[in-house]
Amino acid sequence: MNKVRRKRLQEAFDLVAKVQEILAEVREEERESIENLPDNFRYGERGEEMEAYIEMIDEADGYLDDAKSVIEQI
């Protein structure tokens, strides 16, 4: 692989890493929001929904880790 394509792969890797940073920020904000909910919402349907969003963010983050691993192997 030539230098130009390697540079583009590094750019892709960096973009994936940036997406992971954004997801981490959103995940933390969502966790803080859950903690600030009144107990009846926190332990009710609303809290469960918010926890599900966090789980989806975690899943997406895992896929992005996989993508970075593959890029590093190239």
mmCIF file of the N, C-alpha and C atoms, coordinates in Angstrom:
data_MODEL
# 
_entry.id   MODEL 
# 
loop_
_atom_site.group_PDB 
_atom_site.id 
_atom_site.type_symbol 
_atom_site.label_atom_id 
_atom_site.label_alt_id 
_atom_site.label_comp_id 
_atom_site.label_asym_id 
_atom_site.label_entity_id 
_atom_site.label_seq_id 
_atom_site.pdbx_PDB_ins_code 
_atom_site.Cartn_x 
_atom_site.Cartn_y 
_atom_site.Cartn_z 
_atom_site.occupancy 
_atom_site.B_iso_or_equiv 
_atom_site.pdbx_formal_charge 
_atom_site.auth_seq_id 
_atom_site.auth_comp_id 
_atom_site.auth_asym_id 
_atom_site.auth_atom_id 
_atom_site.pdbx_PDB_model_num 
ATOM 1   N N  . MET A 1 1  ? 0.850   -1.168 0.000  1.00 0.00 ? 1  MET A N  1 
ATOM 2   C CA . MET A 1 1  ? 0.000   0.000  0.000  1.00 0.00 ? 1  MET A CA 1 
ATOM 3   C C  . MET A 1 1  ? 0.900   1.236  0.000  1.00 0.00 ? 1  MET A C  1 
ATOM 4   N N  . ASN A 1 2  ? 0.517   2.190  -0.812 1.00 0.00 ? 2  ASN A N  1 
ATOM 5   C CA . ASN A 1 2  ? 1.368   3.368  -0.913 1.00 0.00 ? 2  ASN A CA 1 
ATOM 6   C C  . ASN A 1 2  ? 1.097   4.359  0.225  1.00 0.00 ? 2  ASN A C  1 
ATOM 7   N N  . LYS A 1 3  ? 1.942   5.361  0.266  1.00 0.00 ? 3  LYS A N  1 
ATOM 8   C CA . LYS A 1 3  ? 1.919   6.351  1.341  1.00 0.00 ? 3  LYS A CA 1 
ATOM 9   C C  . LYS A 1 3  ? 0.589   7.115  1.400  1.00 0.00 ? 3  LYS A C  1 
ATOM 10  N N  . VAL A 1 4  ? 0.046   7.460  0.252  1.00 0.00 ? 4  VAL A N  1 
ATOM 11  C CA . VAL A 1 4  ? -1.204  8.224  0.195  1.00 0.00 ? 4  VAL A CA 1 
ATOM 12  C C  . VAL A 1 4  ? -2.356  7.414  0.787  1.00 0.00 ? 4  VAL A C  1 
ATOM 13  N N  . ARG A 1 5  ? -2.451  6.158  0.408  1.00 0.00 ? 5  ARG A N  1 
ATOM 14  C CA . ARG A 1 5  ? -3.533  5.318  0.933  1.00 0.00 ? 5  ARG A CA 1 
ATOM 15  C C  . ARG A 1 5  ? -3.348  5.053  2.428  1.00 0.00 ? 5  ARG A C  1 
ATOM 16  N N  . ARG A 1 6  ? -2.117  4.879  2.855  1.00 0.00 ? 6  ARG A N  1 
ATOM 17  C CA . ARG A 1 6  ? -1.863  4.690  4.300  1.00 0.00 ? 6  ARG A CA 1 
ATOM 18  C C  . ARG A 1 6  ? -2.301  5.929  5.086  1.00 0.00 ? 6  ARG A C  1 
ATOM 19  N N  . LYS A 1 7  ? -2.027  7.081  4.513  1.00 0.00 ? 7  LYS A N  1 
ATOM 20  C CA . LYS A 1 7  ? -2.440  8.327  5.169  1.00 0.00 ? 7  LYS A CA 1 
ATOM 21  C C  . LYS A 1 7  ? -3.961  8.394  5.267  1.00 0.00 ? 7  LYS A C  1 
ATOM 22  N N  . ARG A 1 8  ? -4.647  7.988  4.212  1.00 0.00 ? 8  ARG A N  1 
ATOM 23  C CA . ARG A 1 8  ? -6.116  7.999  4.228  1.00 0.00 ? 8  ARG A CA 1 
ATOM 24  C C  . ARG A 1 8  ? -6.660  7.015  5.258  1.00 0.00 ? 8  ARG A C  1 
ATOM 25  N N  . LEU A 1 9  ? -6.004  5.862  5.398  1.00 0.00 ? 9  LEU A N  1 
ATOM 26  C CA . LEU A 1 9  ? -6.411  4.905  6.427  1.00 0.00 ? 9  LEU A CA 1 
ATOM 27  C C  . LEU A 1 9  ? -6.215  5.490  7.822  1.00 0.00 ? 9  LEU A C  1 
ATOM 28  N N  . GLN A 1 10 ? -5.128  6.214  8.010  1.00 0.00 ? 10 GLN A N  1 
ATOM 29  C CA . GLN A 1 10 ? -4.896  6.858  9.310  1.00 0.00 ? 10 GLN A CA 1 
ATOM 30  C C  . GLN A 1 10 ? -5.978  7.893  9.582  1.00 0.00 ? 10 GLN A C  1 
ATOM 31  N N  . GLU A 1 11 ? -6.370  8.628  8.549  1.00 0.00 ? 11 GLU A N  1 
ATOM 32  C CA . GLU A 1 11 ? -7.456  9.599  8.700  1.00 0.00 ? 11 GLU A CA 1 
ATOM 33  C C  . GLU A 1 11 ? -8.753  8.896  9.094  1.00 0.00 ? 11 GLU A C  1 
ATOM 34  N N  . ALA A 1 12 ? -9.028  7.765  8.474  1.00 0.00 ? 12 ALA A N  1 
ATOM 35  C CA . ALA A 1 12 ? -10.229 6.991  8.816  1.00 0.00 ? 12 ALA A CA 1 
ATOM 36  C C  . ALA A 1 12 ? -10.159 6.522  10.264 1.00 0.00 ? 12 ALA A C  1 
ATOM 37  N N  . PHE A 1 13 ? -9.006  6.027  10.673 1.00 0.00 ? 13 PHE A N  1 
ATOM 38  C CA . PHE A 1 13 ? -8.808  5.582  12.050 1.00 0.00 ? 13 PHE A CA 1 
ATOM 39  C C  . PHE A 1 13 ? -9.064  6.734  13.021 1.00 0.00 ? 13 PHE A C  1 
ATOM 40  N N  . ASP A 1 14 ? -8.513  7.898  12.701 1.00 0.00 ? 14 ASP A N  1 
ATOM 41  C CA . ASP A 1 14 ? -8.688  9.069  13.561 1.00 0.00 ? 14 ASP A CA 1 
ATOM 42  C C  . ASP A 1 14 ? -10.153 9.498  13.643 1.00 0.00 ? 14 ASP A C  1 
ATOM 43  N N  . LEU A 1 15 ? -10.866 9.398  12.537 1.00 0.00 ? 15 LEU A N  1 
ATOM 44  C CA . LEU A 1 15 ? -12.291 9.744  12.539 1.00 0.00 ? 15 LEU A CA 1 
ATOM 45  C C  . LEU A 1 15 ? -13.094 8.777  13.404 1.00 0.00 ? 15 LEU A C  1 
ATOM 46  N N  . VAL A 1 16 ? -12.778 7.502  13.313 1.00 0.00 ? 16 VAL A N  1 
ATOM 47  C CA . VAL A 1 16 ? -13.457 6.508  14.150 1.00 0.00 ? 16 VAL A CA 1 
ATOM 48  C C  . VAL A 1 16 ? -13.176 6.808  15.623 1.00 0.00 ? 16 VAL A C  1 
ATOM 49  N N  . ALA A 1 17 ? -11.937 7.153  15.934 1.00 0.00 ? 17 ALA A N  1 
ATOM 50  C CA . ALA A 1 17 ? -11.580 7.497  17.313 1.00 0.00 ? 17 ALA A CA 1 
ATOM 51  C C  . ALA A 1 17 ? -12.356 8.724  17.778 1.00 0.00 ? 17 ALA A C  1 
ATOM 52  N N  . LYS A 1 18 ? -12.540 9.695  16.901 1.00 0.00 ? 18 LYS A N  1 
ATOM 53  C CA . LYS A 1 18 ? -13.313 10.900 17.246 1.00 0.00 ? 18 LYS A CA 1 
ATOM 54  C C  . LYS A 1 18 ? -14.768 10.539 17.518 1.00 0.00 ? 18 LYS A C  1 
ATOM 55  N N  . VAL A 1 19 ? -15.328 9.665  16.707 1.00 0.00 ? 19 VAL A N  1 
ATOM 56  C CA . VAL A 1 19 ? -16.704 9.211  16.931 1.00 0.00 ? 19 VAL A CA 1 
ATOM 57  C C  . VAL A 1 19 ? -16.808 8.556  18.304 1.00 0.00 ? 19 VAL A C  1 
ATOM 58  N N  . GLN A 1 20 ? -15.815 7.762  18.666 1.00 0.00 ? 20 GLN A N  1 
ATOM 59  C CA . GLN A 1 20 ? -15.829 7.115  19.979 1.00 0.00 ? 20 GLN A CA 1 
ATOM 60  C C  . GLN A 1 20 ? -15.783 8.147  21.104 1.00 0.00 ? 20 GLN A C  1 
ATOM 61  N N  . GLU A 1 21 ? -15.023 9.218  20.921 1.00 0.00 ? 21 GLU A N  1 
ATOM 62  C CA . GLU A 1 21 ? -14.982 10.287 21.920 1.00 0.00 ? 21 GLU A CA 1 
ATOM 63  C C  . GLU A 1 21 ? -16.358 10.917 22.087 1.00 0.00 ? 21 GLU A C  1 
ATOM 64  N N  . ILE A 1 22 ? -17.022 11.177 20.976 1.00 0.00 ? 22 ILE A N  1 
ATOM 65  C CA . ILE A 1 22 ? -18.355 11.778 21.024 1.00 0.00 ? 22 ILE A CA 1 
ATOM 66  C C  . ILE A 1 22 ? -19.334 10.838 21.711 1.00 0.00 ? 22 ILE A C  1 
ATOM 67  N N  . LEU A 1 23 ? -19.286 9.563  21.360 1.00 0.00 ? 23 LEU A N  1 
ATOM 68  C CA . LEU A 1 23 ? -20.167 8.585  22.000 1.00 0.00 ? 23 LEU A CA 1 
ATOM 69  C C  . LEU A 1 23 ? -19.920 8.517  23.501 1.00 0.00 ? 23 LEU A C  1 
ATOM 70  N N  . ALA A 1 24 ? -18.664 8.588  23.911 1.00 0.00 ? 24 ALA A N  1 
ATOM 71  C CA . ALA A 1 24 ? -18.339 8.558  25.341 1.00 0.00 ? 24 ALA A CA 1 
ATOM 72  C C  . ALA A 1 24 ? -18.930 9.769  26.054 1.00 0.00 ? 24 ALA A C  1 
ATOM 73  N N  . GLU A 1 25 ? -18.869 10.924 25.415 1.00 0.00 ? 25 GLU A N  1 
ATOM 74  C CA . GLU A 1 25 ? -19.452 12.134 26.002 1.00 0.00 ? 25 GLU A CA 1 
ATOM 75  C C  . GLU A 1 25 ? -20.964 11.997 26.139 1.00 0.00 ? 25 GLU A C  1 
ATOM 76  N N  . VAL A 1 26 ? -21.600 11.521 25.085 1.00 0.00 ? 26 VAL A N  1 
ATOM 77  C CA . VAL A 1 26 ? -23.059 11.353 25.110 1.00 0.00 ? 26 VAL A CA 1 
ATOM 78  C C  . VAL A 1 26 ? -23.453 10.324 26.162 1.00 0.00 ? 26 VAL A C  1 
ATOM 79  N N  . ARG A 1 27 ? -22.703 9.229  26.239 1.00 0.00 ? 27 ARG A N  1 
ATOM 80  C CA . ARG A 1 27 ? -22.978 8.187  27.237 1.00 0.00 ? 27 ARG A CA 1 
ATOM 81  C C  . ARG A 1 27 ? -22.904 8.768  28.649 1.00 0.00 ? 27 ARG A C  1 
ATOM 82  N N  . GLU A 1 28 ? -21.875 9.550  28.913 1.00 0.00 ? 28 GLU A N  1 
ATOM 83  C CA . GLU A 1 28 ? -21.708 10.150 30.239 1.00 0.00 ? 28 GLU A CA 1 
ATOM 84  C C  . GLU A 1 28 ? -22.838 11.133 30.542 1.00 0.00 ? 28 GLU A C  1 
ATOM 85  N N  . GLU A 1 29 ? -23.217 11.931 29.555 1.00 0.00 ? 29 GLU A N  1 
ATOM 86  C CA . GLU A 1 29 ? -24.327 12.870 29.741 1.00 0.00 ? 29 GLU A CA 1 
ATOM 87  C C  . GLU A 1 29 ? -25.624 12.125 30.042 1.00 0.00 ? 29 GLU A C  1 
ATOM 88  N N  . GLU A 1 30 ? -25.838 11.016 29.350 1.00 0.00 ? 30 GLU A N  1 
ATOM 89  C CA . GLU A 1 30 ? -27.057 10.226 29.575 1.00 0.00 ? 30 GLU A CA 1 
ATOM 90  C C  . GLU A 1 30 ? -27.036 9.616  30.978 1.00 0.00 ? 30 GLU A C  1 
ATOM 91  N N  . ARG A 1 31 ? -25.877 9.132  31.401 1.00 0.00 ? 31 ARG A N  1 
ATOM 92  C CA . ARG A 1 31 ? -25.763 8.572  32.759 1.00 0.00 ? 31 ARG A CA 1 
ATOM 93  C C  . ARG A 1 31 ? -26.052 9.639  33.813 1.00 0.00 ? 31 ARG A C  1 
ATOM 94  N N  . GLU A 1 32 ? -25.514 10.825 33.603 1.00 0.00 ? 32 GLU A N  1 
ATOM 95  C CA . GLU A 1 32 ? -25.773 11.920 34.534 1.00 0.00 ? 32 GLU A CA 1 
ATOM 96  C C  . GLU A 1 32 ? -27.254 12.273 34.553 1.00 0.00 ? 32 GLU A C  1 
ATOM 97  N N  . SER A 1 33 ? -27.883 12.251 33.386 1.00 0.00 ? 33 SER A N  1 
ATOM 98  C CA . SER A 1 33 ? -29.320 12.538 33.309 1.00 0.00 ? 33 SER A CA 1 
ATOM 99  C C  . SER A 1 33 ? -30.122 11.512 34.094 1.00 0.00 ? 33 SER A C  1 
ATOM 100 N N  . ILE A 1 34 ? -29.737 10.255 33.980 1.00 0.00 ? 34 ILE A N  1 
ATOM 101 C CA . ILE A 1 34 ? -30.430 9.203  34.728 1.00 0.00 ? 34 ILE A CA 1 
ATOM 102 C C  . ILE A 1 34 ? -30.282 9.446  36.227 1.00 0.00 ? 34 ILE A C  1 
ATOM 103 N N  . GLU A 1 35 ? -29.080 9.782  36.649 1.00 0.00 ? 35 GLU A N  1 
ATOM 104 C CA . GLU A 1 35 ? -28.828 10.007 38.071 1.00 0.00 ? 35 GLU A CA 1 
ATOM 105 C C  . GLU A 1 35 ? -29.629 11.179 38.617 1.00 0.00 ? 35 GLU A C  1 
ATOM 106 N N  . ASN A 1 36 ? -29.941 12.136 37.760 1.00 0.00 ? 36 ASN A N  1 
ATOM 107 C CA . ASN A 1 36 ? -30.675 13.321 38.198 1.00 0.00 ? 36 ASN A CA 1 
ATOM 108 C C  . ASN A 1 36 ? -32.192 13.167 38.108 1.00 0.00 ? 36 ASN A C  1 
ATOM 109 N N  . LEU A 1 37 ? -32.655 12.047 37.596 1.00 0.00 ? 37 LEU A N  1 
ATOM 110 C CA . LEU A 1 37 ? -34.097 11.813 37.515 1.00 0.00 ? 37 LEU A CA 1 
ATOM 111 C C  . LEU A 1 37 ? -34.671 11.533 38.903 1.00 0.00 ? 37 LEU A C  1 
ATOM 112 N N  . PRO A 1 38 ? -35.896 11.957 39.128 1.00 0.00 ? 38 PRO A N  1 
ATOM 113 C CA . PRO A 1 38 ? -36.572 11.528 40.361 1.00 0.00 ? 38 PRO A CA 1 
ATOM 114 C C  . PRO A 1 38 ? -36.704 10.002 40.347 1.00 0.00 ? 38 PRO A C  1 
ATOM 115 N N  . ASP A 1 39 ? -36.698 9.399  41.529 1.00 0.00 ? 39 ASP A N  1 
ATOM 116 C CA . ASP A 1 39 ? -36.707 7.936  41.632 1.00 0.00 ? 39 ASP A CA 1 
ATOM 117 C C  . ASP A 1 39 ? -37.837 7.276  40.851 1.00 0.00 ? 39 ASP A C  1 
ATOM 118 N N  . ASN A 1 40 ? -39.020 7.878  40.860 1.00 0.00 ? 40 ASN A N  1 
ATOM 119 C CA . ASN A 1 40 ? -40.143 7.239  40.166 1.00 0.00 ? 40 ASN A CA 1 
ATOM 120 C C  . ASN A 1 40 ? -39.912 7.163  38.651 1.00 0.00 ? 40 ASN A C  1 
ATOM 121 N N  . PHE A 1 41 ? -39.142 8.097  38.093 1.00 0.00 ? 41 PHE A N  1 
ATOM 122 C CA . PHE A 1 41 ? -38.786 8.025  36.676 1.00 0.00 ? 41 PHE A CA 1 
ATOM 123 C C  . PHE A 1 41 ? -37.534 7.172  36.474 1.00 0.00 ? 41 PHE A C  1 
ATOM 124 N N  . ARG A 1 42 ? -36.581 7.346  37.383 1.00 0.00 ? 42 ARG A N  1 
ATOM 125 C CA . ARG A 1 42 ? -35.301 6.647  37.269 1.00 0.00 ? 42 ARG A CA 1 
ATOM 126 C C  . ARG A 1 42 ? -35.487 5.133  37.256 1.00 0.00 ? 42 ARG A C  1 
ATOM 127 N N  . TYR A 1 43 ? -36.373 4.638  38.089 1.00 0.00 ? 43 TYR A N  1 
ATOM 128 C CA . TYR A 1 43 ? -36.580 3.196  38.184 1.00 0.00 ? 43 TYR A CA 1 
ATOM 129 C C  . TYR A 1 43 ? -37.824 2.742  37.424 1.00 0.00 ? 43 TYR A C  1 
ATOM 130 N N  . GLY A 1 44 ? -38.356 3.627  36.626 1.00 0.00 ? 44 GLY A N  1 
ATOM 131 C CA . GLY A 1 44 ? -39.530 3.294  35.828 1.00 0.00 ? 44 GLY A CA 1 
ATOM 132 C C  . GLY A 1 44 ? -39.178 3.125  34.364 1.00 0.00 ? 44 GLY A C  1 
ATOM 133 N N  . GLU A 1 45 ? -40.196 3.262  33.548 1.00 0.00 ? 45 GLU A N  1 
ATOM 134 C CA . GLU A 1 45 ? -40.041 3.062  32.104 1.00 0.00 ? 45 GLU A CA 1 
ATOM 135 C C  . GLU A 1 45 ? -39.026 4.031  31.496 1.00 0.00 ? 45 GLU A C  1 
ATOM 136 N N  . ARG A 1 46 ? -39.068 5.269  31.934 1.00 0.00 ? 46 ARG A N  1 
ATOM 137 C CA . ARG A 1 46 ? -38.152 6.276  31.386 1.00 0.00 ? 46 ARG A CA 1 
ATOM 138 C C  . ARG A 1 46 ? -36.689 5.909  31.675 1.00 0.00 ? 46 ARG A C  1 
ATOM 139 N N  . GLY A 1 47 ? -36.407 5.520  32.902 1.00 0.00 ? 47 GLY A N  1 
ATOM 140 C CA . GLY A 1 47 ? -35.052 5.126  33.273 1.00 0.00 ? 47 GLY A CA 1 
ATOM 141 C C  . GLY A 1 47 ? -34.582 3.907  32.498 1.00 0.00 ? 47 GLY A C  1 
ATOM 142 N N  . GLU A 1 48 ? -35.480 2.944  32.323 1.00 0.00 ? 48 GLU A N  1 
ATOM 143 C CA . GLU A 1 48 ? -35.137 1.745  31.551 1.00 0.00 ? 48 GLU A CA 1 
ATOM 144 C C  . GLU A 1 48 ? -34.814 2.097  30.104 1.00 0.00 ? 48 GLU A C  1 
ATOM 145 N N  . GLU A 1 49 ? -35.588 3.019  29.557 1.00 0.00 ? 49 GLU A N  1 
ATOM 146 C CA . GLU A 1 49 ? -35.354 3.448  28.178 1.00 0.00 ? 49 GLU A CA 1 
ATOM 147 C C  . GLU A 1 49 ? -33.982 4.116  28.053 1.00 0.00 ? 49 GLU A C  1 
ATOM 148 N N  . MET A 1 50 ? -33.655 4.951  29.012 1.00 0.00 ? 50 MET A N  1 
ATOM 149 C CA . MET A 1 50 ? -32.369 5.633  28.988 1.00 0.00 ? 50 MET A CA 1 
ATOM 150 C C  . MET A 1 50 ? -31.215 4.640  29.156 1.00 0.00 ? 50 MET A C  1 
ATOM 151 N N  . GLU A 1 51 ? -31.399 3.650  30.007 1.00 0.00 ? 51 GLU A N  1 
ATOM 152 C CA . GLU A 1 51 ? -30.380 2.603  30.173 1.00 0.00 ? 51 GLU A CA 1 
ATOM 153 C C  . GLU A 1 51 ? -30.189 1.830  28.866 1.00 0.00 ? 51 GLU A C  1 
ATOM 154 N N  . ALA A 1 52 ? -31.287 1.600  28.154 1.00 0.00 ? 52 ALA A N  1 
ATOM 155 C CA . ALA A 1 52 ? -31.201 0.905  26.866 1.00 0.00 ? 52 ALA A CA 1 
ATOM 156 C C  . ALA A 1 52 ? -30.391 1.729  25.867 1.00 0.00 ? 52 ALA A C  1 
ATOM 157 N N  . TYR A 1 53 ? -30.557 3.050  25.899 1.00 0.00 ? 53 TYR A N  1 
ATOM 158 C CA . TYR A 1 53 ? -29.770 3.909  25.010 1.00 0.00 ? 53 TYR A CA 1 
ATOM 159 C C  . TYR A 1 53 ? -28.281 3.781  25.322 1.00 0.00 ? 53 TYR A C  1 
ATOM 160 N N  . ILE A 1 54 ? -27.959 3.744  26.605 1.00 0.00 ? 54 ILE A N  1 
ATOM 161 C CA . ILE A 1 54 ? -26.558 3.601  27.008 1.00 0.00 ? 54 ILE A CA 1 
ATOM 162 C C  . ILE A 1 54 ? -26.001 2.272  26.512 1.00 0.00 ? 54 ILE A C  1 
ATOM 163 N N  . GLU A 1 55 ? -26.790 1.217  26.626 1.00 0.00 ? 55 GLU A N  1 
ATOM 164 C CA . GLU A 1 55 ? -26.350 -0.092 26.134 1.00 0.00 ? 55 GLU A CA 1 
ATOM 165 C C  . GLU A 1 55 ? -26.109 -0.064 24.626 1.00 0.00 ? 55 GLU A C  1 
ATOM 166 N N  . MET A 1 56 ? -26.964 0.645  23.887 1.00 0.00 ? 56 MET A N  1 
ATOM 167 C CA . MET A 1 56 ? -26.779 0.752  22.440 1.00 0.00 ? 56 MET A CA 1 
ATOM 168 C C  . MET A 1 56 ? -25.513 1.534  22.108 1.00 0.00 ? 56 MET A C  1 
ATOM 169 N N  . ILE A 1 57 ? -25.244 2.575  22.881 1.00 0.00 ? 57 ILE A N  1 
ATOM 170 C CA . ILE A 1 57 ? -24.015 3.340  22.676 1.00 0.00 ? 57 ILE A CA 1 
ATOM 171 C C  . ILE A 1 57 ? -22.809 2.449  22.940 1.00 0.00 ? 57 ILE A C  1 
ATOM 172 N N  . ASP A 1 58 ? -22.877 1.652  24.011 1.00 0.00 ? 58 ASP A N  1 
ATOM 173 C CA . ASP A 1 58 ? -21.788 0.717  24.314 1.00 0.00 ? 58 ASP A CA 1 
ATOM 174 C C  . ASP A 1 58 ? -21.582 -0.278 23.174 1.00 0.00 ? 58 ASP A C  1 
ATOM 175 N N  . GLU A 1 59 ? -22.676 -0.755 22.616 1.00 0.00 ? 59 GLU A N  1 
ATOM 176 C CA . GLU A 1 59 ? -22.588 -1.702 21.501 1.00 0.00 ? 59 GLU A CA 1 
ATOM 177 C C  . GLU A 1 59 ? -21.930 -1.045 20.284 1.00 0.00 ? 59 GLU A C  1 
ATOM 178 N N  . ALA A 1 60 ? -22.358 0.174  19.974 1.00 0.00 ? 60 ALA A N  1 
ATOM 179 C CA . ALA A 1 60 ? -21.765 0.896  18.849 1.00 0.00 ? 60 ALA A CA 1 
ATOM 180 C C  . ALA A 1 60 ? -20.278 1.121  19.076 1.00 0.00 ? 60 ALA A C  1 
ATOM 181 N N  . ASP A 1 61 ? -19.914 1.447  20.307 1.00 0.00 ? 61 ASP A N  1 
ATOM 182 C CA . ASP A 1 61 ? -18.511 1.660  20.645 1.00 0.00 ? 61 ASP A CA 1 
ATOM 183 C C  . ASP A 1 61 ? -17.698 0.384  20.418 1.00 0.00 ? 61 ASP A C  1 
ATOM 184 N N  . GLY A 1 62 ? -18.271 -0.745 20.748 1.00 0.00 ? 62 GLY A N  1 
ATOM 185 C CA . GLY A 1 62 ? -17.598 -2.023 20.510 1.00 0.00 ? 62 GLY A CA 1 
ATOM 186 C C  . GLY A 1 62 ? -17.366 -2.277 19.034 1.00 0.00 ? 62 GLY A C  1 
ATOM 187 N N  . TYR A 1 63 ? -18.367 -1.962 18.225 1.00 0.00 ? 63 TYR A N  1 
ATOM 188 C CA . TYR A 1 63 ? -18.202 -2.121 16.778 1.00 0.00 ? 63 TYR A CA 1 
ATOM 189 C C  . TYR A 1 63 ? -17.099 -1.197 16.252 1.00 0.00 ? 63 TYR A C  1 
ATOM 190 N N  . LEU A 1 64 ? -17.036 -0.006 16.804 1.00 0.00 ? 64 LEU A N  1 
ATOM 191 C CA . LEU A 1 64 ? -15.999 0.928  16.374 1.00 0.00 ? 64 LEU A CA 1 
ATOM 192 C C  . LEU A 1 64 ? -14.612 0.447  16.795 1.00 0.00 ? 64 LEU A C  1 
ATOM 193 N N  . ASP A 1 65 ? -14.519 -0.179 17.971 1.00 0.00 ? 65 ASP A N  1 
ATOM 194 C CA . ASP A 1 65 ? -13.247 -0.798 18.371 1.00 0.00 ? 65 ASP A CA 1 
ATOM 195 C C  . ASP A 1 65 ? -12.832 -1.855 17.357 1.00 0.00 ? 65 ASP A C  1 
ATOM 196 N N  . ASP A 1 66 ? -13.804 -2.661 16.932 1.00 0.00 ? 66 ASP A N  1 
ATOM 197 C CA . ASP A 1 66 ? -13.520 -3.682 15.922 1.00 0.00 ? 66 ASP A CA 1 
ATOM 198 C C  . ASP A 1 66 ? -13.018 -3.044 14.628 1.00 0.00 ? 66 ASP A C  1 
ATOM 199 N N  . ALA A 1 67 ? -13.669 -1.960 14.220 1.00 0.00 ? 67 ALA A N  1 
ATOM 200 C CA . ALA A 1 67 ? -13.262 -1.277 12.988 1.00 0.00 ? 67 ALA A CA 1 
ATOM 201 C C  . ALA A 1 67 ? -11.832 -0.758 13.107 1.00 0.00 ? 67 ALA A C  1 
ATOM 202 N N  . LYS A 1 68 ? -11.504 -0.174 14.251 1.00 0.00 ? 68 LYS A N  1 
ATOM 203 C CA . LYS A 1 68 ? -10.139 0.321  14.442 1.00 0.00 ? 68 LYS A CA 1 
ATOM 204 C C  . LYS A 1 68 ? -9.126  -0.821 14.402 1.00 0.00 ? 68 LYS A C  1 
ATOM 205 N N  . SER A 1 69 ? -9.477  -1.948 14.980 1.00 0.00 ? 69 SER A N  1 
ATOM 206 C CA . SER A 1 69 ? -8.570  -3.104 14.965 1.00 0.00 ? 69 SER A CA 1 
ATOM 207 C C  . SER A 1 69 ? -8.295  -3.571 13.544 1.00 0.00 ? 69 SER A C  1 
ATOM 208 N N  . VAL A 1 70 ? -9.337  -3.609 12.735 1.00 0.00 ? 70 VAL A N  1 
ATOM 209 C CA . VAL A 1 70 ? -9.168  -4.034 11.342 1.00 0.00 ? 70 VAL A CA 1 
ATOM 210 C C  . VAL A 1 70 ? -8.308  -3.023 10.587 1.00 0.00 ? 70 VAL A C  1 
ATOM 211 N N  . ILE A 1 71 ? -8.580  -1.748 10.797 1.00 0.00 ? 71 ILE A N  1 
ATOM 212 C CA . ILE A 1 71 ? -7.785  -0.718 10.116 1.00 0.00 ? 71 ILE A CA 1 
ATOM 213 C C  . ILE A 1 71 ? -6.317  -0.848 10.496 1.00 0.00 ? 71 ILE A C  1 
ATOM 214 N N  . GLU A 1 72 ? -6.046  -1.112 11.772 1.00 0.00 ? 72 GLU A N  1 
ATOM 215 C CA . GLU A 1 72 ? -4.655  -1.250 12.218 1.00 0.00 ? 72 GLU A CA 1 
ATOM 216 C C  . GLU A 1 72 ? -3.957  -2.446 11.571 1.00 0.00 ? 72 GLU A C  1 
ATOM 217 N N  . GLN A 1 73 ? -4.713  -3.469 11.219 1.00 0.00 ? 73 GLN A N  1 
ATOM 218 C CA . GLN A 1 73 ? -4.130  -4.663 10.608 1.00 0.00 ? 73 GLN A CA 1 
ATOM 219 C C  . GLN A 1 73 ? -3.747  -4.452 9.147  1.00 0.00 ? 73 GLN A C  1 
ATOM 220 N N  . ILE A 1 74 ? -4.328  -3.448 8.554  1.00 0.00 ? 74 ILE A N  1 
ATOM 221 C CA . ILE A 1 74 ? -4.071  -3.194 7.124  1.00 0.00 ? 74 ILE A CA 1 
ATOM 222 C C  . ILE A 1 74 ? -2.696  -2.569 6.952  1.00 0.00 ? 74 ILE A C  1 
# 
